[in-house]
């Protein structure tokens, strides 16, 4: 059985007359925890609208004392940050007490609000934004209604946070349930979630539609294909602004998703790569300059693309002119790159400057890339997963050097090896990590390594 304490700013006479277990914040601060006390749950009715207020410290102390508390510090912060809204919940207005609204037609919506933002008193404004209310903000009739709901709530068993009590942090793993070629398959996502739990992180695989309020989480792990003009980039930016640990971060997405940036950065930092030219038009002079610089076939690339999309091989001038015309209708710049065929490309997984896995990706059958998006049967080639210490030194050095131009996130570096030399093709944020492919050598340890990086960053952030 739990002992319930109702903590208030000052002596609330109405509450004292109605309940035996009402104490002030000062009493809770001074007299608790007590020796051999039973399991205790706290209903925090102190005003928590201000940072470092009594209400804030009440919940903070309760969590430190292993008391089950309503609302949690995380809920207080989410409500105080003006990020709490009623998206995908339904219409509701007025006050919500412990998940109950004054209007019987809003019962379902009120319960949804309380489930997402478990707090004793919530107010909903005309724009659908939530604010945590206090006893002092209630009218006489509201106070009467609240006392009734408080009495009912103290008689119930709390289920808020019961399942997730052992976790220190919450993580959203962003996925697209309908994506044809996601960065991680379902088996890999399951292993990420299990590895997260072992590091004290409660991870959930959620789509955009299922993330109602990113401010409720401590970390965001993006496992959906990213792009710059895309919700993935906007969500990463928003999450970072709220203080979440994000992999991959918005800067990494911005840099990796644009091959013009990578080409320029590779040149500046002297990263070994294939000869590449940025093309701004398809004039006769430009065509002639390309033919003087390259031999056919040559490769044309859209600045943005992933999984071999937006990459084309042209064999002669007619194909070059036709493809440039097609690409310039979509982008102001196009990259032209020398063609080098190899039987496989290296993929080096790098996390915070450290190589964590290595694969050989074989070319798709009868194709010059590892993915053939036009094929119905043989979409991709085979693979071989190796320990990173078996990587050729030139390949490993080139991959690590390339990542330094991008950041300290989780990257997949594509490298060609020819006659003992390495050539970096690109650095991919949000790289493929599928079960029995990239984890073929390390197994579950690969997922543990990545989640350990999240844990270290969360601890360094100083929250939890």
ZALUM-236477 format. One record per residue (C-alpha): residue number from 0; y, z, x. Coordinates in steps of 0.001 Angstrom, whole numbers, plus 524288, in hexadecimal, padded with zeros to 5 digits. Example, Ala and Ser with C-alpha at 12.3 -4.5 7.8 and 13.67 -1.06 7.14 Angstrom:
[pt 0 [7EE6C 81E78 8300C]],
[pt 1 [7FBDC 81BE4 83566]],
end
This chain:
[pt 0 [80000 80000 80000]],
[pt 1 [80DBF 7FCFE 8045F]],
[pt 2 [818FB 80682 803D4]],
[pt 3 [8251B 7FFA3 7FEB3]],
[pt 4 [832DB 80324 80322]],
[pt 5 [83F30 7FD98 7FD13]],
[pt 6 [849F4 7FD69 80737]],
[pt 7 [85848 7FC98 80304]],
[pt 8 [86571 7FCDB 809DA]],
[pt 9 [869F5 8094B 80325]],
[pt 10 [864E0 8129F 7F8E0]],
[pt 11 [8631C 809E0 7ECFB]],
[pt 12 [862F9 81391 7E1BF]],
[pt 13 [85CF2 80A55 7D7E5]],
[pt 14 [851BE 80753 7E103]],
[pt 15 [84FF2 81584 7E4D0]],
[pt 16 [84E89 8191F 7D674]],
[pt 17 [844B4 80E43 7D437]],
[pt 18 [83C83 80F13 7E09F]],
[pt 19 [837B2 81A2B 7E93A]],
[pt 20 [836AC 8121F 7F5AA]],
[pt 21 [844DC 80E26 7F7DB]],
[pt 22 [84A99 8112B 80542]],
[pt 23 [856EB 80D0E 80C67]],
[pt 24 [856F8 8046D 81854]],
[pt 25 [85B62 80FE7 820A2]],
[pt 26 [84F9F 817B2 81C26]],
[pt 27 [84680 80C72 81F31]],
[pt 28 [84CBA 80AE8 82C8C]],
[pt 29 [84BE9 8196F 82FBE]],
[pt 30 [83F4F 81E3F 82988]],
[pt 31 [835D0 812DD 82AE8]],
[pt 32 [82BA3 80F79 82F0E]],
[pt 33 [824A4 81C31 82C71]],
[pt 34 [81871 82139 832F4]],
[pt 35 [80BE4 81DC6 82BC0]],
[pt 36 [81384 8170D 820F5]],
[pt 37 [80BDE 80E37 817B5]],
[pt 38 [80DD6 7FFA1 81796]],
[pt 39 [81BD5 7FDA6 81372]],
[pt 40 [8230C 7F2BB 80CC8]],
[pt 41 [831C8 7F1EE 80C30]],
[pt 42 [83A2D 7EC0B 80182]],
[pt 43 [846EB 7E9D1 808A8]],
[pt 44 [8523B 7EA27 7FEF8]],
[pt 45 [85CC7 7EBCC 80956]],
[pt 46 [86733 7E15A 80A27]],
[pt 47 [86226 7D75C 81410]],
[pt 48 [86C70 7CCD0 8122F]],
[pt 49 [87235 7CF5F 81F9E]],
[pt 50 [86B73 7CDE9 82CAE]],
[pt 51 [86827 7DB32 832D5]],
[pt 52 [86B23 7E22B 8260E]],
[pt 53 [86350 7EDCF 82137]],
[pt 54 [85B22 7E4AA 818F8]],
[pt 55 [8580C 7DC35 824D4]],
[pt 56 [85468 7E7F9 82D25]],
[pt 57 [84C58 7EDF2 82244]],
[pt 58 [84328 7E241 821F3]],
[pt 59 [84356 7E102 830B4]],
[pt 60 [83F78 7EF48 8327A]],
[pt 61 [83524 7EE46 827DA]],
[pt 62 [82EAB 7E2EB 82ED3]],
[pt 63 [82F1C 7EA3A 83BBF]],
[pt 64 [828F8 7F611 8351F]],
[pt 65 [81E1C 7EDB8 82F2E]],
[pt 66 [8232D 7F088 8218F]],
[pt 67 [8216C 7E58E 817C4]],
[pt 68 [82F44 7E214 813D7]],
[pt 69 [83616 7DA03 80982]],
[pt 70 [83DF8 7D23D 80D4E]],
[pt 71 [839A0 7CEEB 81B1F]],
[pt 72 [84362 7CC3F 825E9]],
[pt 73 [83F82 7BDFF 82568]],
[pt 74 [842C6 7BD41 816F3]],
[pt 75 [84FD0 7C41A 81934]],
[pt 76 [85350 7BA60 823E5]],
[pt 77 [84F56 7AEB6 81BAC]],
[pt 78 [8579F 7B33F 81032]],
[pt 79 [8631E 7B6D6 818CF]],
[pt 80 [86316 7A998 81FCD]],
[pt 81 [86662 7A23F 8132D]],
[pt 82 [85A3F 799F3 81532]],
[pt 83 [852CC 79F37 80978]],
[pt 84 [852CB 795C4 7FE1D]],
[pt 85 [84AA7 792DD 7F219]],
[pt 86 [84529 785CB 7F62F]],
[pt 87 [838A6 7820C 7EEFA]],
[pt 88 [838E3 78EAC 7E71B]],
[pt 89 [83F93 78B5C 7DA70]],
[pt 90 [84BB1 78F76 7D32D]],
[pt 91 [84F88 79D9B 7D383]],
[pt 92 [85C5D 7A4EC 7D287]],
[pt 93 [86125 7B2D9 7D31D]],
[pt 94 [859E2 7BE4D 7D919]],
[pt 95 [84BAB 7BF80 7DD13]],
[pt 96 [845A3 7CD04 7DE71]],
[pt 97 [83886 7CD9C 7E5A1]],
[pt 98 [8355E 7BFE7 7E0E4]],
[pt 99 [839C0 7C1F5 7D2DB]],
[pt 100 [8451A 7BAF0 7CC5C]],
[pt 101 [84C70 7BEEB 7C037]],
[pt 102 [848CB 7B231 7B977]],
[pt 103 [83A6C 7B153 7B5AF]],
[pt 104 [83AEA 7A28F 7B76E]],
[pt 105 [83D81 7A480 7C5EB]],
[pt 106 [831AE 7AD07 7C8CA]],
[pt 107 [82A95 7A2E7 7D129]],
[pt 108 [836B6 79F74 7D8DF]],
[pt 109 [83A0F 7ADCC 7DB0C]],
[pt 110 [82C73 7B081 7E067]],
[pt 111 [82DAE 7A4ED 7E99C]],
[pt 112 [83ABD 7A9FF 7EE74]],
[pt 113 [834FF 7B770 7F112]],
[pt 114 [82924 7B1B2 7F7E8]],
[pt 115 [831CD 7AA27 80161]],
[pt 116 [83C5D 7B48C 802CE]],
[pt 117 [8364B 7C1BA 7FF7B]],
[pt 118 [8420F 7CA76 7FD44]],
[pt 119 [844C7 7D47A 7F27C]],
[pt 120 [8517A 7CE60 7ED9C]],
[pt 121 [854DF 7C00D 7EE7E]],
[pt 122 [8606F 7B8CA 7E8CE]],
[pt 123 [8605C 7AA2B 7E666]],
[pt 124 [86D43 7A2EB 7E63C]],
[pt 125 [87091 79642 7DF3B]],
[pt 126 [86CB7 78E0D 7EB19]],
[pt 127 [85F45 79442 7EB7C]],
[pt 128 [861D0 79C55 7F7B7]],
[pt 129 [85C40 7A9EA 7F8C7]],
[pt 130 [862D9 7B653 7FCE2]],
[pt 131 [85D1A 7C3C0 7FE69]],
[pt 132 [86345 7CD27 7F4E2]],
[pt 133 [865C2 7DBB9 7F62B]],
[pt 134 [865F4 7E703 7ECA4]],
[pt 135 [874CA 7E78B 7ED5D]],
[pt 136 [875B7 7D96C 7E8EC]],
[pt 137 [86E85 7DBE1 7DC1F]],
[pt 138 [87546 7DDAD 7CF1B]],
[pt 139 [8714B 7E8EB 7C667]],
[pt 140 [867E3 7E07F 7BE8F]],
[pt 141 [86291 7DA1B 7CADD]],
[pt 142 [86072 7E77F 7D0BE]],
[pt 143 [8588F 7EB87 7C4C9]],
[pt 144 [85060 7DF16 7C57B]],
[pt 145 [84E3B 7E106 7D3FC]],
[pt 146 [84982 7EF15 7D23C]],
[pt 147 [83F70 7EA25 7C882]],
[pt 148 [83A5B 7DFB6 7D1EB]],
[pt 149 [83A8E 7E937 7DD56]],
[pt 150 [83225 7F2B2 7D59E]],
[pt 151 [82879 7E7DC 7D279]],
[pt 152 [8281B 7E345 7E082]],
[pt 153 [82560 7F0B3 7E62F]],
[pt 154 [81935 7F15F 7DDA4]],
[pt 155 [81399 7E4BE 7E31D]],
[pt 156 [80C0B 7E1C4 7EF68]],
[pt 157 [81425 7DA55 7F940]],
[pt 158 [80E87 7CDA7 7FDF3]],
[pt 159 [81A5E 7C924 8056E]],
[pt 160 [8168D 7C69A 81363]],
[pt 161 [8094D 7CD1F 811C4]],
[pt 162 [80185 7C1CF 8173A]],
[pt 163 [80B10 7BEB9 8221C]],
[pt 164 [80E6A 7CC7E 82684]],
[pt 165 [8077E 7CADC 833AF]],
[pt 166 [80FF8 7BF4B 83770]],
[pt 167 [81C67 7C0DC 83F22]],
[pt 168 [82254 7B379 83C8F]],
[pt 169 [821B6 7A883 83295]],
[pt 170 [8207A 79A3A 83659]],
[pt 171 [821B5 78DCD 82E61]],
[pt 172 [8194B 782A9 83370]],
[pt 173 [81FBF 77694 82DE5]],
[pt 174 [815E0 76C57 82972]],
[pt 175 [815A6 76072 820C3]],
[pt 176 [8094B 7615E 818A7]],
[pt 177 [809A1 752A9 81603]],
[pt 178 [80C94 74DBD 823C2]],
[pt 179 [802FB 74344 8282A]],
[pt 180 [8038B 7469D 836A8]],
[pt 181 [808C3 75489 837B1]],
[pt 182 [80AF0 75ADB 844FD]],
[pt 183 [7FFFC 76482 841F4]],
[pt 184 [7F46A 7632D 838DC]],
[pt 185 [7F07E 76DD4 82F56]],
[pt 186 [7E67E 773BB 83894]],
[pt 187 [7F0CB 7750D 84335]],
[pt 188 [7FA6F 77B42 839AD]],
[pt 189 [7F001 7852B 835D3]],
[pt 190 [7EE33 788A2 84426]],
[pt 191 [7FCCC 789ED 8462E]],
[pt 192 [7FD5C 79397 83AE1]],
[pt 193 [7F202 79B93 84052]],
[pt 194 [7F7F6 79BBD 84DF3]],
[pt 195 [80509 79FE9 8484F]],
[pt 196 [7FEB4 7AB5C 8414C]],
[pt 197 [7F8F2 7B037 84E21]],
[pt 198 [806CE 7B096 85389]],
[pt 199 [80C48 7B83C 84807]],
[pt 200 [811D6 7AC36 8413C]],
[pt 201 [80F67 7A959 832E1]],
[pt 202 [80F54 79A7B 832D5]],
[pt 203 [80EF5 7920B 826AC]],
[pt 204 [80DB0 78344 825E0]],
[pt 205 [81874 77EDE 81CA8]],
[pt 206 [81ECC 77224 818A1]],
[pt 207 [82D6E 7707B 81695]],
[pt 208 [82B8A 772C0 80820]],
[pt 209 [8244C 77F77 80ABC]],
[pt 210 [82EBD 78535 813A9]],
[pt 211 [83875 78B1C 80A35]],
[pt 212 [8405C 79274 8145C]],
[pt 213 [83E59 79075 822EA]],
[pt 214 [84649 79CD4 825A5]],
[pt 215 [83A8A 7A4DA 8212D]],
[pt 216 [8330E 7A0D0 82D5D]],
[pt 217 [83417 7A49B 83B91]],
[pt 218 [82EBF 797EC 8410E]],
[pt 219 [82D31 789A2 83D7B]],
[pt 220 [8225D 78140 8435C]],
[pt 221 [82413 772F6 83FBA]],
[pt 222 [8174D 76BBD 83DCA]],
[pt 223 [81CD8 76051 8362C]],
[pt 224 [82126 753B2 83C89]],
[pt 225 [82F6C 7553B 8401B]],
[pt 226 [83B27 74C34 83FF9]],
[pt 227 [849B7 74E18 841B6]],
[pt 228 [84ED8 7494E 8349F]],
[pt 229 [8444B 75123 82DD3]],
[pt 230 [8420B 75E79 8276A]],
[pt 231 [83A14 76310 83332]],
[pt 232 [8460C 76263 83BEF]],
[pt 233 [84ED6 768AF 831CC]],
[pt 234 [84532 773C2 82F68]],
[pt 235 [843C3 7763B 83E06]],
[pt 236 [85291 776D7 83F6A]],
[pt 237 [85409 78024 833F6]],
[pt 238 [84903 788E6 838B2]],
[pt 239 [84F0E 789D6 8463D]],
[pt 240 [85C52 78D45 84084]],
[pt 241 [855CD 79894 8395A]],
[pt 242 [84FBA 79DC7 845CF]],
[pt 243 [841B6 7993B 843D8]],
[pt 244 [83911 79579 84F42]],
[pt 245 [836DF 786EB 84D40]],
[pt 246 [82D33 77DAD 853C8]],
[pt 247 [830F9 77340 854FC]],
[pt 248 [83F64 7762C 854C8]],
[pt 249 [8499F 76CDD 84F8C]],
[pt 250 [84E21 768F1 85D2D]],
[pt 251 [8405B 764FC 86106]],
[pt 252 [83EE6 75CEE 854A8]],
[pt 253 [84BF3 75660 8572A]],
[pt 254 [8487B 752FA 8652E]],
[pt 255 [83A42 74F2B 86385]],
[pt 256 [83BFF 74722 85741]],
[pt 257 [845E0 73E23 85DB7]],
[pt 258 [8406A 735AA 86894]],
[pt 259 [84E10 731A3 86CD1]],
[pt 260 [850B9 73FCD 87075]],
[pt 261 [843C1 740EC 87790]],
[pt 262 [845EB 73451 87F22]],
[pt 263 [85359 738B6 8837F]],
[pt 264 [84E98 74658 886EF]],
[pt 265 [84301 740EF 88E8F]],
[pt 266 [84C08 7384D 89671]],
[pt 267 [85590 7434E 8994A]],
[pt 268 [84AFF 74D1D 89D09]],
[pt 269 [842DE 742DC 8A453]],
[pt 270 [836E2 744AE 89BCE]],
[pt 271 [82D1B 739F8 89F4C]],
[pt 272 [82C5A 730A2 893D6]],
[pt 273 [82A7C 72256 89084]],
[pt 274 [835D7 7191E 89256]],
[pt 275 [83E1C 719E1 885F7]],
[pt 276 [84AA5 71381 8814E]],
[pt 277 [852E9 71748 87593]],
[pt 278 [8567C 70B28 86DCD]],
[pt 279 [86289 70AB9 8651B]],
[pt 280 [86220 6FCA9 8602B]],
[pt 281 [859A1 6F08C 85F9F]],
[pt 282 [86305 6E6C8 8657B]],
[pt 283 [85E66 6DB8A 86DF7]],
[pt 284 [8634A 6E28E 87A1E]],
[pt 285 [85BC0 6EEDA 87671]],
[pt 286 [84F43 6E725 87432]],
[pt 287 [850B4 6E070 88158]],
[pt 288 [85367 6ED65 88826]],
[pt 289 [8471B 6F33B 8822E]],
[pt 290 [83F05 6E7B7 88696]],
[pt 291 [844BF 6E8EF 89441]],
[pt 292 [8417D 6F773 894A9]],
[pt 293 [83412 6F745 88E47]],
[pt 294 [82822 6EEB1 88D60]],
[pt 295 [82128 6EC20 88087]],
[pt 296 [81B90 6F346 879A7]],
[pt 297 [825D7 6FDC4 87896]],
[pt 298 [82722 70948 86F69]],
[pt 299 [831F8 70BD8 86599]],
[pt 300 [83428 71978 86041]],
[pt 301 [83C14 71F26 85550]],
[pt 302 [843DD 72AF4 85A06]],
[pt 303 [83CE6 7336C 8500E]],
[pt 304 [82E64 73372 84DA3]],
[pt 305 [821C9 73B0E 84FA7]],
[pt 306 [81328 738CB 85035]],
[pt 307 [8157A 72B11 855D1]],
[pt 308 [81DDF 72714 84A3D]],
[pt 309 [829CD 71EB9 84D0D]],
[pt 310 [823B4 71923 8597D]],
[pt 311 [8211C 70A81 85A76]],
[pt 312 [81BE1 70108 8649B]],
[pt 313 [821D8 6F367 8655C]],
[pt 314 [81B8D 6E846 86CE4]],
[pt 315 [8263E 6DDF8 86D94]],
[pt 316 [8346E 6DAEC 86A9B]],
[pt 317 [83215 6D76D 85C63]],
[pt 318 [82B6A 6E473 859DD]],
[pt 319 [835F4 6EB8D 86190]],
[pt 320 [8410F 6E594 85997]],
[pt 321 [83A07 6E7B8 84CA9]],
[pt 322 [836AD 6F5E7 84F6A]],
[pt 323 [8444A 6F915 8549D]],
[pt 324 [84A2D 6F35F 8484C]],
[pt 325 [8413D 6FBFB 84031]],
[pt 326 [84406 70850 847F8]],
[pt 327 [852C4 70693 848CD]],
[pt 328 [8530D 70683 83A02]],
[pt 329 [84E8B 714AB 83AFE]],
[pt 330 [854C6 719CD 8476E]],
[pt 331 [860CD 71714 84FD0]],
[pt 332 [8589C 71898 85C29]],
[pt 333 [84B05 7143E 8601D]],
[pt 334 [84368 71746 86C6B]],
[pt 335 [83C92 70CD3 87464]],
[pt 336 [831F8 711C9 87D8B]],
[pt 337 [828A1 70BB9 8872F]],
[pt 338 [81AB1 70A38 88252]],
[pt 339 [80FF2 7112C 889A6]],
[pt 340 [8022F 7113D 8845B]],
[pt 341 [7F926 71C70 887BE]],
[pt 342 [7EC3F 72015 88199]],
[pt 343 [7F1D2 72D31 87DA0]],
[pt 344 [7FE5A 73517 87D42]],
[pt 345 [7FF18 742FF 881FE]],
[pt 346 [80444 74D2B 8788D]],
[pt 347 [80894 759DA 87EDB]],
[pt 348 [80BA3 7653D 875D4]],
[pt 349 [816AB 76D82 87B46]],
[pt 350 [81B9B 77A73 875DB]],
[pt 351 [8279F 780BE 87BD5]],
[pt 352 [825ED 77950 88878]],
[pt 353 [8175E 77BE3 889BF]],
[pt 354 [80C83 771E8 887D9]],
[pt 355 [802D0 77746 87DEB]],
[pt 356 [7F9E9 76BB4 87AC9]],
[pt 357 [7F709 75DF2 87F64]],
[pt 358 [7F0CD 75242 878AF]],
[pt 359 [7EDA1 7444B 87B92]],
[pt 360 [7F079 73C1B 86F82]],
[pt 361 [7E922 72F2E 86FDB]],
[pt 362 [7EF3E 72328 869ED]],
[pt 363 [7EB76 71FA9 85C02]],
[pt 364 [7E107 71540 85B2B]],
[pt 365 [7E667 707A5 85DEC]],
[pt 366 [7F416 70D38 85F03]],
[pt 367 [7FDBB 7108D 869C7]],
[pt 368 [801C0 71DD5 86442]],
[pt 369 [7FA65 72A66 8615F]],
[pt 370 [7FDD7 728B0 852EF]],
[pt 371 [7FC5D 71C1D 84B3F]],
[pt 372 [803BA 71E05 83E87]],
[pt 373 [7FF27 710DB 8393F]],
[pt 374 [7F0BA 713DC 83AED]],
[pt 375 [7E8A0 71853 82F72]],
[pt 376 [7DD07 71DA9 83714]],
[pt 377 [7E07B 72021 84536]],
[pt 378 [7EDA5 726B7 8439F]],
[pt 379 [7ED14 72DA0 850C6]],
[pt 380 [7E534 72D29 85D39]],
[pt 381 [7DC7B 7377E 86303]],
[pt 382 [7E0B9 7430E 86B16]],
[pt 383 [7DC73 74C2B 875D1]],
[pt 384 [7E1C4 759F9 87725]],
[pt 385 [7E28B 75FB7 884CA]],
[pt 386 [7E708 76C4C 88B24]],
[pt 387 [7F4D6 76B08 8902F]],
[pt 388 [7F063 76DB5 89E1A]],
[pt 389 [7E923 760B2 89DDC]],
[pt 390 [7F5A6 75926 89B42]],
[pt 391 [7F9D6 75032 8A659]],
[pt 392 [80504 756FB 8AD4F]],
[pt 393 [80E2C 74B73 8AB38]],
[pt 394 [80BC3 74BE2 89C81]],
[pt 395 [80DAB 75AA6 89B8D]],
[pt 396 [81A09 75A8B 8A3C4]],
[pt 397 [81FE2 74F59 89BF2]],
[pt 398 [81CCD 755F5 88EF6]],
[pt 399 [822E9 762EA 892E1]],
[pt 400 [82EE3 75C33 8987A]],
[pt 401 [830AF 7546D 88BEE]],
[pt 402 [83032 760D2 883A7]],
[pt 403 [83B22 766DB 88B8A]],
[pt 404 [8441E 75C52 8861B]],
[pt 405 [84105 760B0 87836]],
[pt 406 [83F88 76F61 8774C]],
[pt 407 [835CE 77A89 876E3]],
[pt 408 [82E5A 77762 86A80]],
[pt 409 [820DB 771E7 867B5]],
[pt 410 [81FDD 763C8 86C2E]],
[pt 411 [815E7 75912 86DD0]],
[pt 412 [81926 7504B 87956]],
[pt 413 [8136F 7428A 87953]],
[pt 414 [810FE 73D93 88719]],
[pt 415 [80B14 7311D 88C7C]],
[pt 416 [8042B 73186 89999]],
[pt 417 [80332 72537 8A1C0]],
[pt 418 [7FF27 7240F 8AFEB]],
[pt 419 [80155 73278 8B25A]],
[pt 420 [80EF0 732C7 8AC7C]],
[pt 421 [8132E 73913 89FC3]],
[pt 422 [81C82 73341 895C4]],
[pt 423 [82195 73BB7 88AAA]],
[pt 424 [82251 73456 87DD6]],
[pt 425 [82886 73EF5 87591]],
[pt 426 [8290B 74D5F 8726F]],
[pt 427 [824DE 750A1 86496]],
[pt 428 [82934 75CCC 85D8D]],
[pt 429 [81F52 76208 853C6]],
[pt 430 [813B0 75BEF 85AF6]],
[pt 431 [80652 759A6 85517]],
[pt 432 [7FD70 76575 8557E]],
[pt 433 [7F110 762C7 84DC6]],
[pt 434 [7E486 76A97 84D7B]],
[pt 435 [7DA30 76517 856BB]],
[pt 436 [7E42E 75C24 85D26]],
[pt 437 [7EF31 762C8 86491]],
[pt 438 [7E7CC 76FB7 863E9]],
[pt 439 [7DB79 76947 86924]],
[pt 440 [7DBE9 770E0 875E9]],
[pt 441 [7E2CC 77DAB 872AD]],
[pt 442 [7DDF0 77F29 864C5]],
[pt 443 [7E454 78A59 85D59]],
[pt 444 [7EB4C 78EB2 869B2]],
[pt 445 [7F4C3 78353 86815]],
[pt 446 [7F984 788D0 85B23]],
[pt 447 [7FA61 79668 86113]],
[pt 448 [802F2 79154 86C2A]],
[pt 449 [80C89 78B23 862BA]],
[pt 450 [80D34 79709 859ED]],
[pt 451 [80EE2 79FD2 865C5]],
[pt 452 [81B15 797F3 86914]],
[pt 453 [82043 79AA9 85B6D]],
[pt 454 [81D43 7A916 85D18]],
[pt 455 [82465 7A9D2 86A10]],
[pt 456 [8304A 7A2F6 8646C]],
[pt 457 [8304D 7ABBF 85874]],
[pt 458 [82F9C 7B7D8 860EC]],
[pt 459 [83A7C 7B2AB 869A5]],
[pt 460 [842B7 7B056 85D94]],
[pt 461 [84204 7BEC3 85A91]],
[pt 462 [83E36 7BDF6 84C45]],
[pt 463 [83209 7C219 84534]],
end
